[in-house]
């Protein structure tokens, strides 16, 4: 019997390899679409919860969003997410805002709730 530490096939100590495996982020594997493989994307809690993600929505786009919400909610107290999305597509809002609207869970929302979720201001 020897006093040598166990090693992997590459010769590295087994404990270092185990530590490296523990640091590897979780990866979601998406199925192939139309015969094309999907790219593996690391998923981390930080990415899902980041509120400080850089944004390309400028003041002019925020004003367009505010104007759209004013128009949609005229005479209405609550509007469904799907109606907001439909009207935003028709108004040709930027892709980033459309993505944010799509990410809102299905349901009905008051104007101030939607403005908070999308980064606009309730009128």
PAFIPA-93504 format. One record per atom (N, C-alpha, C): x, y, z; residue number from 1; residue in three letters. Coordinates in Angstrom, 1 decimal, decimal comma. Example, Ala and Ser with C-alpha at 12.3 -4.5 7.8 and 13.67 -1.06 7.14 Angstrom:
<atoms>
<atom x="13,2" y="-5,7" z="7,8" resi="1" resn="ALA"/>
<atom x="12,3" y="-4,5" z="7,8" resi="1" resn="ALA"/>
<atom x="13,2" y="-3,3" z="7,8" resi="1" resn="ALA"/>
<atom x="12,8" y="-2,2" z="7,1" resi="2" resn="SER"/>
<atom x="13,7" y="-1,1" z="7,1" resi="2" resn="SER"/>
<atom x="12,9" y="0,0" z="7,9" resi="2" resn="SER"/>
</atoms>
This chain:
<atoms>
<atom x="0,8" y="-1,2" z="0,0" resi="1" resn="UNK"/>
<atom x="0,0" y="0,0" z="0,0" resi="1" resn="UNK"/>
<atom x="0,9" y="1,3" z="0,0" resi="1" resn="UNK"/>
<atom x="0,4" y="2,3" z="-0,8" resi="2" resn="UNK"/>
<atom x="1,2" y="3,5" z="-0,8" resi="2" resn="UNK"/>
<atom x="0,5" y="4,6" z="-0,1" resi="2" resn="UNK"/>
<atom x="1,2" y="5,7" z="0,3" resi="3" resn="UNK"/>
<atom x="0,6" y="6,8" z="1,0" resi="3" resn="UNK"/>
<atom x="0,2" y="7,9" z="0,1" resi="3" resn="UNK"/>
<atom x="0,2" y="7,7" z="-1,3" resi="4" resn="UNK"/>
<atom x="-0,1" y="8,7" z="-2,2" resi="4" resn="UNK"/>
<atom x="-1,6" y="9,0" z="-2,2" resi="4" resn="UNK"/>
<atom x="-1,9" y="10,3" z="-2,5" resi="5" resn="UNK"/>
<atom x="-3,3" y="10,7" z="-2,5" resi="5" resn="UNK"/>
<atom x="-3,9" y="10,2" z="-3,8" resi="5" resn="UNK"/>
<atom x="-5,2" y="9,9" z="-3,8" resi="6" resn="UNK"/>
<atom x="-5,9" y="9,4" z="-5,1" resi="6" resn="UNK"/>
<atom x="-5,8" y="10,6" z="-6,1" resi="6" resn="UNK"/>
<atom x="-5,7" y="10,1" z="-7,4" resi="7" resn="UNK"/>
<atom x="-5,6" y="11,1" z="-8,5" resi="7" resn="UNK"/>
<atom x="-6,6" y="10,7" z="-9,6" resi="7" resn="UNK"/>
<atom x="-6,9" y="11,7" z="-10,4" resi="8" resn="UNK"/>
<atom x="-7,8" y="11,4" z="-11,6" resi="8" resn="UNK"/>
<atom x="-7,0" y="10,9" z="-12,7" resi="8" resn="UNK"/>
<atom x="-7,6" y="10,6" z="-13,8" resi="9" resn="UNK"/>
<atom x="-6,9" y="10,1" z="-15,0" resi="9" resn="UNK"/>
<atom x="-5,9" y="11,1" z="-15,5" resi="9" resn="UNK"/>
<atom x="-6,1" y="12,4" z="-15,3" resi="10" resn="UNK"/>
<atom x="-5,2" y="13,5" z="-15,7" resi="10" resn="UNK"/>
<atom x="-4,0" y="13,7" z="-14,7" resi="10" resn="UNK"/>
<atom x="-4,1" y="13,0" z="-13,6" resi="11" resn="UNK"/>
<atom x="-3,0" y="13,1" z="-12,6" resi="11" resn="UNK"/>
<atom x="-3,3" y="14,2" z="-11,6" resi="11" resn="UNK"/>
<atom x="-4,4" y="14,9" z="-11,7" resi="12" resn="UNK"/>
<atom x="-4,7" y="15,9" z="-10,7" resi="12" resn="UNK"/>
<atom x="-5,3" y="15,2" z="-9,5" resi="12" resn="UNK"/>
<atom x="-5,1" y="15,8" z="-8,3" resi="13" resn="UNK"/>
<atom x="-5,7" y="15,2" z="-7,1" resi="13" resn="UNK"/>
<atom x="-7,2" y="15,2" z="-7,2" resi="13" resn="UNK"/>
<atom x="-7,7" y="14,1" z="-6,8" resi="14" resn="UNK"/>
<atom x="-9,2" y="13,9" z="-6,9" resi="14" resn="UNK"/>
<atom x="-10,0" y="14,9" z="-6,2" resi="14" resn="UNK"/>
<atom x="-9,5" y="15,4" z="-5,1" resi="15" resn="UNK"/>
<atom x="-10,2" y="16,5" z="-4,4" resi="15" resn="UNK"/>
<atom x="-10,4" y="17,8" z="-5,2" resi="15" resn="UNK"/>
<atom x="-9,3" y="18,1" z="-6,0" resi="16" resn="UNK"/>
<atom x="-9,4" y="19,3" z="-6,8" resi="16" resn="UNK"/>
<atom x="-10,5" y="19,2" z="-7,9" resi="16" resn="UNK"/>
<atom x="-10,6" y="18,0" z="-8,4" resi="17" resn="UNK"/>
<atom x="-11,6" y="17,8" z="-9,5" resi="17" resn="UNK"/>
<atom x="-13,0" y="17,9" z="-8,9" resi="17" resn="UNK"/>
<atom x="-13,2" y="17,3" z="-7,7" resi="18" resn="UNK"/>
<atom x="-14,5" y="17,3" z="-7,0" resi="18" resn="UNK"/>
<atom x="-14,9" y="18,7" z="-6,7" resi="18" resn="UNK"/>
<atom x="-13,9" y="19,6" z="-6,3" resi="19" resn="UNK"/>
<atom x="-14,2" y="21,0" z="-6,0" resi="19" resn="UNK"/>
<atom x="-14,6" y="21,7" z="-7,3" resi="19" resn="UNK"/>
<atom x="-13,9" y="21,4" z="-8,4" resi="20" resn="UNK"/>
<atom x="-14,2" y="22,1" z="-9,7" resi="20" resn="UNK"/>
<atom x="-15,6" y="21,7" z="-10,1" resi="20" resn="UNK"/>
<atom x="-16,0" y="20,5" z="-9,9" resi="21" resn="UNK"/>
<atom x="-17,4" y="20,0" z="-10,3" resi="21" resn="UNK"/>
<atom x="-18,4" y="20,8" z="-9,5" resi="21" resn="UNK"/>
<atom x="-18,1" y="21,0" z="-8,2" resi="22" resn="UNK"/>
<atom x="-19,1" y="21,7" z="-7,4" resi="22" resn="UNK"/>
<atom x="-19,2" y="23,1" z="-7,8" resi="22" resn="UNK"/>
<atom x="-18,2" y="23,8" z="-8,4" resi="23" resn="UNK"/>
<atom x="-18,3" y="25,2" z="-8,8" resi="23" resn="UNK"/>
<atom x="-18,9" y="25,3" z="-10,2" resi="23" resn="UNK"/>
<atom x="-19,2" y="24,2" z="-10,9" resi="24" resn="UNK"/>
<atom x="-19,7" y="24,3" z="-12,2" resi="24" resn="UNK"/>
<atom x="-21,2" y="24,7" z="-12,1" resi="24" resn="UNK"/>
<atom x="-21,6" y="25,8" z="-12,9" resi="25" resn="UNK"/>
<atom x="-23,0" y="26,2" z="-12,8" resi="25" resn="UNK"/>
<atom x="-24,0" y="25,2" z="-13,4" resi="25" resn="UNK"/>
<atom x="-25,2" y="25,2" z="-13,0" resi="26" resn="UNK"/>
<atom x="-26,3" y="24,3" z="-13,5" resi="26" resn="UNK"/>
<atom x="-26,5" y="24,8" z="-14,9" resi="26" resn="UNK"/>
<atom x="-26,7" y="23,8" z="-15,8" resi="27" resn="UNK"/>
<atom x="-27,0" y="24,1" z="-17,2" resi="27" resn="UNK"/>
<atom x="-28,3" y="23,4" z="-17,6" resi="27" resn="UNK"/>
<atom x="-29,2" y="24,2" z="-18,2" resi="28" resn="UNK"/>
<atom x="-30,4" y="23,7" z="-18,7" resi="28" resn="UNK"/>
<atom x="-30,2" y="23,2" z="-20,1" resi="28" resn="UNK"/>
<atom x="-30,7" y="22,1" z="-20,5" resi="29" resn="UNK"/>
<atom x="-30,5" y="21,6" z="-21,8" resi="29" resn="UNK"/>
<atom x="-31,9" y="21,6" z="-22,5" resi="29" resn="UNK"/>
<atom x="-31,9" y="22,4" z="-23,6" resi="30" resn="UNK"/>
<atom x="-33,2" y="22,6" z="-24,3" resi="30" resn="UNK"/>
<atom x="-33,2" y="21,5" z="-25,4" resi="30" resn="UNK"/>
<atom x="-34,4" y="21,0" z="-25,8" resi="31" resn="UNK"/>
<atom x="-34,5" y="20,1" z="-26,9" resi="31" resn="UNK"/>
<atom x="-34,2" y="20,8" z="-28,2" resi="31" resn="UNK"/>
<atom x="-33,8" y="19,9" z="-29,2" resi="32" resn="UNK"/>
<atom x="-33,6" y="20,5" z="-30,6" resi="32" resn="UNK"/>
<atom x="-34,8" y="21,0" z="-31,2" resi="32" resn="UNK"/>
<atom x="-34,8" y="22,1" z="-31,9" resi="33" resn="UNK"/>
<atom x="-35,9" y="22,7" z="-32,6" resi="33" resn="UNK"/>
<atom x="-35,7" y="22,6" z="-34,1" resi="33" resn="UNK"/>
<atom x="-36,6" y="22,0" z="-34,8" resi="34" resn="UNK"/>
<atom x="-36,5" y="21,9" z="-36,2" resi="34" resn="UNK"/>
<atom x="-35,1" y="21,2" z="-36,6" resi="34" resn="UNK"/>
<atom x="-34,7" y="20,2" z="-35,8" resi="35" resn="UNK"/>
<atom x="-33,5" y="19,5" z="-36,1" resi="35" resn="UNK"/>
<atom x="-32,2" y="20,2" z="-35,8" resi="35" resn="UNK"/>
<atom x="-32,3" y="21,5" z="-35,3" resi="36" resn="UNK"/>
<atom x="-31,1" y="22,3" z="-34,9" resi="36" resn="UNK"/>
<atom x="-30,9" y="22,2" z="-33,4" resi="36" resn="UNK"/>
<atom x="-29,7" y="21,9" z="-33,0" resi="37" resn="UNK"/>
<atom x="-29,5" y="21,8" z="-31,5" resi="37" resn="UNK"/>
<atom x="-29,5" y="23,1" z="-30,9" resi="37" resn="UNK"/>
<atom x="-30,0" y="23,2" z="-29,6" resi="38" resn="UNK"/>
<atom x="-30,1" y="24,4" z="-28,9" resi="38" resn="UNK"/>
<atom x="-28,8" y="24,6" z="-28,1" resi="38" resn="UNK"/>
<atom x="-28,4" y="25,8" z="-27,8" resi="39" resn="UNK"/>
<atom x="-27,2" y="26,1" z="-27,1" resi="39" resn="UNK"/>
<atom x="-27,5" y="26,0" z="-25,6" resi="39" resn="UNK"/>
<atom x="-26,5" y="25,4" z="-24,9" resi="40" resn="UNK"/>
<atom x="-26,6" y="25,2" z="-23,4" resi="40" resn="UNK"/>
<atom x="-26,4" y="26,6" z="-22,8" resi="40" resn="UNK"/>
<atom x="-27,2" y="27,0" z="-21,9" resi="41" resn="UNK"/>
<atom x="-27,1" y="28,3" z="-21,2" resi="41" resn="UNK"/>
<atom x="-27,0" y="28,1" z="-19,7" resi="41" resn="UNK"/>
<atom x="-25,9" y="28,6" z="-19,1" resi="42" resn="UNK"/>
<atom x="-25,7" y="28,5" z="-17,6" resi="42" resn="UNK"/>
<atom x="-26,8" y="29,3" z="-17,0" resi="42" resn="UNK"/>
<atom x="-27,4" y="28,7" z="-16,0" resi="43" resn="UNK"/>
<atom x="-28,5" y="29,4" z="-15,2" resi="43" resn="UNK"/>
<atom x="-28,0" y="29,6" z="-13,8" resi="43" resn="UNK"/>
<atom x="-28,0" y="30,9" z="-13,4" resi="44" resn="UNK"/>
<atom x="-27,6" y="31,2" z="-12,0" resi="44" resn="UNK"/>
<atom x="-28,7" y="32,1" z="-11,4" resi="44" resn="UNK"/>
<atom x="-28,8" y="32,0" z="-10,1" resi="45" resn="UNK"/>
<atom x="-29,8" y="32,8" z="-9,4" resi="45" resn="UNK"/>
<atom x="-29,6" y="34,3" z="-9,6" resi="45" resn="UNK"/>
<atom x="-28,3" y="34,7" z="-9,7" resi="46" resn="UNK"/>
<atom x="-28,0" y="36,1" z="-9,9" resi="46" resn="UNK"/>
<atom x="-28,5" y="36,6" z="-11,2" resi="46" resn="UNK"/>
<atom x="-28,4" y="35,8" z="-12,2" resi="47" resn="UNK"/>
<atom x="-28,9" y="36,2" z="-13,5" resi="47" resn="UNK"/>
<atom x="-30,5" y="36,3" z="-13,5" resi="47" resn="UNK"/>
<atom x="-31,1" y="35,5" z="-12,8" resi="48" resn="UNK"/>
<atom x="-32,6" y="35,5" z="-12,8" resi="48" resn="UNK"/>
<atom x="-33,1" y="36,6" z="-11,9" resi="48" resn="UNK"/>
<atom x="-32,4" y="37,0" z="-11,0" resi="49" resn="UNK"/>
<atom x="-32,9" y="38,0" z="-10,0" resi="49" resn="UNK"/>
<atom x="-32,3" y="39,4" z="-10,2" resi="49" resn="UNK"/>
<atom x="-31,4" y="39,6" z="-11,2" resi="50" resn="UNK"/>
<atom x="-30,7" y="40,8" z="-11,3" resi="50" resn="UNK"/>
<atom x="-31,7" y="42,0" z="-11,7" resi="50" resn="UNK"/>
<atom x="-31,7" y="43,0" z="-10,9" resi="51" resn="UNK"/>
<atom x="-32,5" y="44,2" z="-11,2" resi="51" resn="UNK"/>
<atom x="-31,7" y="45,2" z="-11,9" resi="51" resn="UNK"/>
<atom x="-30,3" y="45,0" z="-11,8" resi="52" resn="UNK"/>
<atom x="-29,4" y="46,0" z="-12,4" resi="52" resn="UNK"/>
<atom x="-28,9" y="45,6" z="-13,7" resi="52" resn="UNK"/>
<atom x="-29,7" y="44,9" z="-14,5" resi="53" resn="UNK"/>
<atom x="-29,3" y="44,5" z="-15,8" resi="53" resn="UNK"/>
<atom x="-29,3" y="45,7" z="-16,7" resi="53" resn="UNK"/>
<atom x="-28,2" y="45,9" z="-17,5" resi="54" resn="UNK"/>
<atom x="-28,2" y="47,1" z="-18,3" resi="54" resn="UNK"/>
<atom x="-29,4" y="47,1" z="-19,3" resi="54" resn="UNK"/>
<atom x="-29,9" y="48,3" z="-19,5" resi="55" resn="UNK"/>
<atom x="-31,0" y="48,4" z="-20,3" resi="55" resn="UNK"/>
<atom x="-30,7" y="49,4" z="-21,5" resi="55" resn="UNK"/>
<atom x="-31,4" y="49,1" z="-22,6" resi="56" resn="UNK"/>
<atom x="-31,2" y="50,0" z="-23,8" resi="56" resn="UNK"/>
<atom x="-32,5" y="50,8" z="-24,0" resi="56" resn="UNK"/>
<atom x="-33,4" y="50,8" z="-23,0" resi="57" resn="UNK"/>
<atom x="-34,6" y="51,6" z="-23,1" resi="57" resn="UNK"/>
<atom x="-34,3" y="53,0" z="-22,7" resi="57" resn="UNK"/>
<atom x="-34,4" y="53,9" z="-23,6" resi="58" resn="UNK"/>
<atom x="-34,1" y="55,3" z="-23,3" resi="58" resn="UNK"/>
<atom x="-35,3" y="56,1" z="-22,9" resi="58" resn="UNK"/>
<atom x="-35,1" y="57,4" z="-22,7" resi="59" resn="UNK"/>
<atom x="-36,2" y="58,3" z="-22,3" resi="59" resn="UNK"/>
<atom x="-37,3" y="58,3" z="-23,3" resi="59" resn="UNK"/>
<atom x="-37,0" y="58,3" z="-24,6" resi="60" resn="UNK"/>
<atom x="-38,0" y="58,4" z="-25,7" resi="60" resn="UNK"/>
<atom x="-38,9" y="57,1" z="-25,7" resi="60" resn="UNK"/>
<atom x="-38,2" y="56,0" z="-25,4" resi="61" resn="UNK"/>
<atom x="-39,0" y="54,7" z="-25,4" resi="61" resn="UNK"/>
<atom x="-39,9" y="54,7" z="-24,1" resi="61" resn="UNK"/>
<atom x="-39,3" y="55,2" z="-23,0" resi="62" resn="UNK"/>
<atom x="-40,1" y="55,2" z="-21,8" resi="62" resn="UNK"/>
<atom x="-41,4" y="56,1" z="-22,0" resi="62" resn="UNK"/>
<atom x="-41,2" y="57,2" z="-22,7" resi="63" resn="UNK"/>
<atom x="-42,3" y="58,1" z="-23,0" resi="63" resn="UNK"/>
<atom x="-43,3" y="57,4" z="-23,9" resi="63" resn="UNK"/>
<atom x="-42,9" y="56,7" z="-24,9" resi="64" resn="UNK"/>
<atom x="-43,8" y="55,9" z="-25,7" resi="64" resn="UNK"/>
<atom x="-44,6" y="54,9" z="-24,9" resi="64" resn="UNK"/>
<atom x="-43,9" y="54,2" z="-24,0" resi="65" resn="UNK"/>
<atom x="-44,5" y="53,3" z="-23,1" resi="65" resn="UNK"/>
<atom x="-45,6" y="54,0" z="-22,2" resi="65" resn="UNK"/>
<atom x="-45,2" y="55,1" z="-21,7" resi="66" resn="UNK"/>
<atom x="-46,2" y="55,9" z="-20,8" resi="66" resn="UNK"/>
<atom x="-47,4" y="56,3" z="-21,6" resi="66" resn="UNK"/>
<atom x="-47,2" y="56,8" z="-22,9" resi="67" resn="UNK"/>
<atom x="-48,3" y="57,2" z="-23,7" resi="67" resn="UNK"/>
<atom x="-49,2" y="56,0" z="-24,1" resi="67" resn="UNK"/>
<atom x="-48,6" y="54,9" z="-24,4" resi="68" resn="UNK"/>
<atom x="-49,3" y="53,7" z="-24,7" resi="68" resn="UNK"/>
<atom x="-50,2" y="53,2" z="-23,5" resi="68" resn="UNK"/>
<atom x="-49,6" y="53,2" z="-22,3" resi="69" resn="UNK"/>
<atom x="-50,3" y="52,8" z="-21,1" resi="69" resn="UNK"/>
<atom x="-51,5" y="53,8" z="-20,8" resi="69" resn="UNK"/>
<atom x="-51,2" y="55,1" z="-21,0" resi="70" resn="UNK"/>
<atom x="-52,3" y="56,1" z="-20,9" resi="70" resn="UNK"/>
<atom x="-53,5" y="55,8" z="-21,8" resi="70" resn="UNK"/>
<atom x="-53,1" y="55,5" z="-23,0" resi="71" resn="UNK"/>
<atom x="-54,1" y="55,2" z="-24,0" resi="71" resn="UNK"/>
<atom x="-54,9" y="53,9" z="-23,7" resi="71" resn="UNK"/>
<atom x="-54,2" y="52,8" z="-23,3" resi="72" resn="UNK"/>
<atom x="-54,8" y="51,5" z="-23,0" resi="72" resn="UNK"/>
<atom x="-55,7" y="51,7" z="-21,8" resi="72" resn="UNK"/>
<atom x="-55,3" y="52,4" z="-20,8" resi="73" resn="UNK"/>
<atom x="-56,1" y="52,4" z="-19,6" resi="73" resn="UNK"/>
<atom x="-57,1" y="53,5" z="-19,5" resi="73" resn="UNK"/>
<atom x="-57,3" y="54,3" z="-20,6" resi="74" resn="UNK"/>
<atom x="-58,3" y="55,3" z="-20,7" resi="74" resn="UNK"/>
<atom x="-59,7" y="54,7" z="-20,4" resi="74" resn="UNK"/>
<atom x="-60,3" y="55,0" z="-19,3" resi="75" resn="UNK"/>
<atom x="-61,6" y="54,5" z="-19,0" resi="75" resn="UNK"/>
<atom x="-61,6" y="53,0" z="-18,5" resi="75" resn="UNK"/>
<atom x="-60,5" y="52,5" z="-18,3" resi="76" resn="UNK"/>
<atom x="-60,3" y="51,1" z="-17,8" resi="76" resn="UNK"/>
<atom x="-59,5" y="51,1" z="-16,5" resi="76" resn="UNK"/>
<atom x="-59,9" y="50,2" z="-15,6" resi="77" resn="UNK"/>
<atom x="-59,2" y="50,1" z="-14,3" resi="77" resn="UNK"/>
<atom x="-58,2" y="49,0" z="-14,4" resi="77" resn="UNK"/>
<atom x="-58,5" y="47,9" z="-15,0" resi="78" resn="UNK"/>
<atom x="-57,6" y="46,7" z="-15,1" resi="78" resn="UNK"/>
<atom x="-57,6" y="46,2" z="-16,6" resi="78" resn="UNK"/>
<atom x="-56,4" y="45,8" z="-17,0" resi="79" resn="UNK"/>
<atom x="-56,3" y="45,3" z="-18,4" resi="79" resn="UNK"/>
<atom x="-55,4" y="44,0" z="-18,3" resi="79" resn="UNK"/>
<atom x="-55,7" y="43,1" z="-19,2" resi="80" resn="UNK"/>
<atom x="-55,0" y="41,8" z="-19,2" resi="80" resn="UNK"/>
<atom x="-53,6" y="42,0" z="-19,8" resi="80" resn="UNK"/>
<atom x="-52,7" y="41,1" z="-19,4" resi="81" resn="UNK"/>
<atom x="-51,3" y="41,1" z="-19,9" resi="81" resn="UNK"/>
<atom x="-51,4" y="40,9" z="-21,4" resi="81" resn="UNK"/>
<atom x="-52,2" y="40,0" z="-21,9" resi="82" resn="UNK"/>
<atom x="-52,3" y="39,7" z="-23,3" resi="82" resn="UNK"/>
<atom x="-52,7" y="40,9" z="-24,1" resi="82" resn="UNK"/>
<atom x="-53,7" y="41,7" z="-23,6" resi="83" resn="UNK"/>
<atom x="-54,1" y="42,9" z="-24,3" resi="83" resn="UNK"/>
<atom x="-53,0" y="43,9" z="-24,3" resi="83" resn="UNK"/>
<atom x="-52,3" y="44,1" z="-23,2" resi="84" resn="UNK"/>
<atom x="-51,2" y="45,0" z="-23,2" resi="84" resn="UNK"/>
<atom x="-50,2" y="44,6" z="-24,2" resi="84" resn="UNK"/>
<atom x="-49,8" y="43,4" z="-24,3" resi="85" resn="UNK"/>
<atom x="-48,8" y="42,9" z="-25,2" resi="85" resn="UNK"/>
<atom x="-49,3" y="43,1" z="-26,7" resi="85" resn="UNK"/>
<atom x="-50,6" y="42,8" z="-26,9" resi="86" resn="UNK"/>
<atom x="-51,1" y="43,0" z="-28,3" resi="86" resn="UNK"/>
<atom x="-51,0" y="44,4" z="-28,7" resi="86" resn="UNK"/>
<atom x="-51,4" y="45,3" z="-27,8" resi="87" resn="UNK"/>
<atom x="-51,3" y="46,8" z="-28,1" resi="87" resn="UNK"/>
<atom x="-49,9" y="47,3" z="-28,3" resi="87" resn="UNK"/>
<atom x="-49,0" y="46,7" z="-27,5" resi="88" resn="UNK"/>
<atom x="-47,6" y="47,1" z="-27,6" resi="88" resn="UNK"/>
<atom x="-47,0" y="46,7" z="-28,9" resi="88" resn="UNK"/>
<atom x="-47,3" y="45,5" z="-29,4" resi="89" resn="UNK"/>
<atom x="-46,9" y="45,0" z="-30,7" resi="89" resn="UNK"/>
<atom x="-47,4" y="45,9" z="-31,8" resi="89" resn="UNK"/>
<atom x="-48,7" y="46,2" z="-31,7" resi="90" resn="UNK"/>
<atom x="-49,3" y="47,1" z="-32,7" resi="90" resn="UNK"/>
<atom x="-48,6" y="48,5" z="-32,7" resi="90" resn="UNK"/>
<atom x="-48,3" y="49,0" z="-31,5" resi="91" resn="UNK"/>
<atom x="-47,6" y="50,3" z="-31,4" resi="91" resn="UNK"/>
<atom x="-46,1" y="50,2" z="-31,8" resi="91" resn="UNK"/>
<atom x="-45,6" y="49,0" z="-32,1" resi="92" resn="UNK"/>
<atom x="-44,2" y="48,8" z="-32,5" resi="92" resn="UNK"/>
<atom x="-43,2" y="49,3" z="-31,4" resi="92" resn="UNK"/>
<atom x="-43,5" y="49,0" z="-30,1" resi="93" resn="UNK"/>
<atom x="-42,6" y="49,3" z="-29,1" resi="93" resn="UNK"/>
<atom x="-41,3" y="48,5" z="-29,3" resi="93" resn="UNK"/>
<atom x="-40,2" y="49,0" z="-28,7" resi="94" resn="UNK"/>
<atom x="-38,9" y="48,3" z="-28,9" resi="94" resn="UNK"/>
<atom x="-38,9" y="46,8" z="-28,4" resi="94" resn="UNK"/>
<atom x="-38,1" y="46,0" z="-28,9" resi="95" resn="UNK"/>
<atom x="-38,1" y="44,5" z="-28,6" resi="95" resn="UNK"/>
<atom x="-37,9" y="44,3" z="-27,1" resi="95" resn="UNK"/>
<atom x="-37,0" y="45,1" z="-26,4" resi="96" resn="UNK"/>
<atom x="-36,8" y="45,0" z="-25,0" resi="96" resn="UNK"/>
<atom x="-38,0" y="45,2" z="-24,2" resi="96" resn="UNK"/>
<atom x="-38,8" y="46,2" z="-24,5" resi="97" resn="UNK"/>
<atom x="-40,1" y="46,4" z="-23,8" resi="97" resn="UNK"/>
<atom x="-41,1" y="45,3" z="-24,1" resi="97" resn="UNK"/>
<atom x="-41,1" y="44,8" z="-25,4" resi="98" resn="UNK"/>
<atom x="-42,0" y="43,7" z="-25,7" resi="98" resn="UNK"/>
<atom x="-41,6" y="42,4" z="-24,9" resi="98" resn="UNK"/>
<atom x="-40,3" y="42,2" z="-24,7" resi="99" resn="UNK"/>
<atom x="-39,8" y="41,1" z="-23,9" resi="99" resn="UNK"/>
<atom x="-40,3" y="41,2" z="-22,5" resi="99" resn="UNK"/>
<atom x="-40,1" y="42,4" z="-21,9" resi="100" resn="UNK"/>
<atom x="-40,6" y="42,7" z="-20,6" resi="100" resn="UNK"/>
<atom x="-42,1" y="42,4" z="-20,4" resi="100" resn="UNK"/>
<atom x="-42,9" y="42,9" z="-21,4" resi="101" resn="UNK"/>
<atom x="-44,3" y="42,7" z="-21,3" resi="101" resn="UNK"/>
<atom x="-44,6" y="41,2" z="-21,4" resi="101" resn="UNK"/>
<atom x="-43,9" y="40,5" z="-22,2" resi="102" resn="UNK"/>
<atom x="-44,2" y="39,0" z="-22,4" resi="102" resn="UNK"/>
<atom x="-43,8" y="38,3" z="-21,1" resi="102" resn="UNK"/>
<atom x="-42,9" y="38,8" z="-20,3" resi="103" resn="UNK"/>
<atom x="-42,5" y="38,2" z="-19,1" resi="103" resn="UNK"/>
<atom x="-43,4" y="38,4" z="-17,9" resi="103" resn="UNK"/>
<atom x="-44,4" y="39,3" z="-18,1" resi="104" resn="UNK"/>
<atom x="-45,3" y="39,6" z="-17,0" resi="104" resn="UNK"/>
<atom x="-46,3" y="38,4" z="-17,0" resi="104" resn="UNK"/>
<atom x="-46,5" y="37,8" z="-15,8" resi="105" resn="UNK"/>
<atom x="-47,5" y="36,7" z="-15,7" resi="105" resn="UNK"/>
<atom x="-48,9" y="37,0" z="-16,2" resi="105" resn="UNK"/>
<atom x="-49,5" y="36,0" z="-16,8" resi="106" resn="UNK"/>
<atom x="-50,9" y="36,3" z="-17,3" resi="106" resn="UNK"/>
<atom x="-51,8" y="36,7" z="-16,1" resi="106" resn="UNK"/>
<atom x="-52,7" y="37,6" z="-16,4" resi="107" resn="UNK"/>
<atom x="-53,6" y="38,2" z="-15,4" resi="107" resn="UNK"/>
<atom x="-54,0" y="39,6" z="-15,8" resi="107" resn="UNK"/>
<atom x="-54,8" y="40,2" z="-14,9" resi="108" resn="UNK"/>
<atom x="-55,1" y="41,6" z="-15,2" resi="108" resn="UNK"/>
<atom x="-54,4" y="42,5" z="-14,2" resi="108" resn="UNK"/>
<atom x="-54,0" y="43,7" z="-14,7" resi="109" resn="UNK"/>
<atom x="-53,2" y="44,6" z="-13,9" resi="109" resn="UNK"/>
<atom x="-53,7" y="46,0" z="-14,0" resi="109" resn="UNK"/>
<atom x="-53,5" y="46,7" z="-12,9" resi="110" resn="UNK"/>
<atom x="-53,8" y="48,1" z="-12,8" resi="110" resn="UNK"/>
<atom x="-52,7" y="48,8" z="-13,5" resi="110" resn="UNK"/>
<atom x="-52,9" y="50,1" z="-13,9" resi="111" resn="UNK"/>
<atom x="-51,9" y="50,8" z="-14,6" resi="111" resn="UNK"/>
<atom x="-50,6" y="51,0" z="-13,8" resi="111" resn="UNK"/>
<atom x="-50,7" y="51,3" z="-12,5" resi="112" resn="UNK"/>
<atom x="-49,5" y="51,5" z="-11,7" resi="112" resn="UNK"/>
<atom x="-48,7" y="50,2" z="-11,6" resi="112" resn="UNK"/>
<atom x="-49,4" y="49,1" z="-11,5" resi="113" resn="UNK"/>
<atom x="-48,7" y="47,8" z="-11,4" resi="113" resn="UNK"/>
<atom x="-47,8" y="47,5" z="-12,6" resi="113" resn="UNK"/>
<atom x="-48,4" y="47,8" z="-13,8" resi="114" resn="UNK"/>
<atom x="-47,7" y="47,5" z="-15,1" resi="114" resn="UNK"/>
<atom x="-46,6" y="48,5" z="-15,2" resi="114" resn="UNK"/>
<atom x="-46,8" y="49,8" z="-14,9" resi="115" resn="UNK"/>
<atom x="-45,7" y="50,8" z="-15,0" resi="115" resn="UNK"/>
<atom x="-44,6" y="50,4" z="-14,1" resi="115" resn="UNK"/>
<atom x="-44,8" y="49,9" z="-12,9" resi="116" resn="UNK"/>
<atom x="-43,7" y="49,5" z="-12,0" resi="116" resn="UNK"/>
<atom x="-43,0" y="48,3" z="-12,6" resi="116" resn="UNK"/>
<atom x="-43,7" y="47,3" z="-13,2" resi="117" resn="UNK"/>
<atom x="-43,0" y="46,2" z="-13,7" resi="117" resn="UNK"/>
<atom x="-42,2" y="46,5" z="-15,0" resi="117" resn="UNK"/>
<atom x="-42,6" y="47,5" z="-15,7" resi="118" resn="UNK"/>
<atom x="-42,0" y="47,8" z="-17,0" resi="118" resn="UNK"/>
<atom x="-41,0" y="49,0" z="-16,9" resi="118" resn="UNK"/>
<atom x="-41,0" y="49,7" z="-15,8" resi="119" resn="UNK"/>
<atom x="-40,1" y="50,8" z="-15,7" resi="119" resn="UNK"/>
<atom x="-40,6" y="52,1" z="-16,2" resi="119" resn="UNK"/>
<atom x="-41,9" y="52,2" z="-16,4" resi="120" resn="UNK"/>
<atom x="-42,5" y="53,4" z="-16,8" resi="120" resn="UNK"/>
<atom x="-43,0" y="54,2" z="-15,6" resi="120" resn="UNK"/>
<atom x="-43,8" y="55,2" z="-15,8" resi="121" resn="UNK"/>
<atom x="-44,4" y="55,9" z="-14,7" resi="121" resn="UNK"/>
<atom x="-45,9" y="55,9" z="-14,9" resi="121" resn="UNK"/>
<atom x="-46,6" y="55,7" z="-13,8" resi="122" resn="UNK"/>
<atom x="-48,1" y="55,7" z="-13,9" resi="122" resn="UNK"/>
<atom x="-48,6" y="57,1" z="-14,1" resi="122" resn="UNK"/>
<atom x="-49,4" y="57,2" z="-15,1" resi="123" resn="UNK"/>
<atom x="-50,0" y="58,6" z="-15,4" resi="123" resn="UNK"/>
<atom x="-51,2" y="58,8" z="-14,6" resi="123" resn="UNK"/>
</atoms>
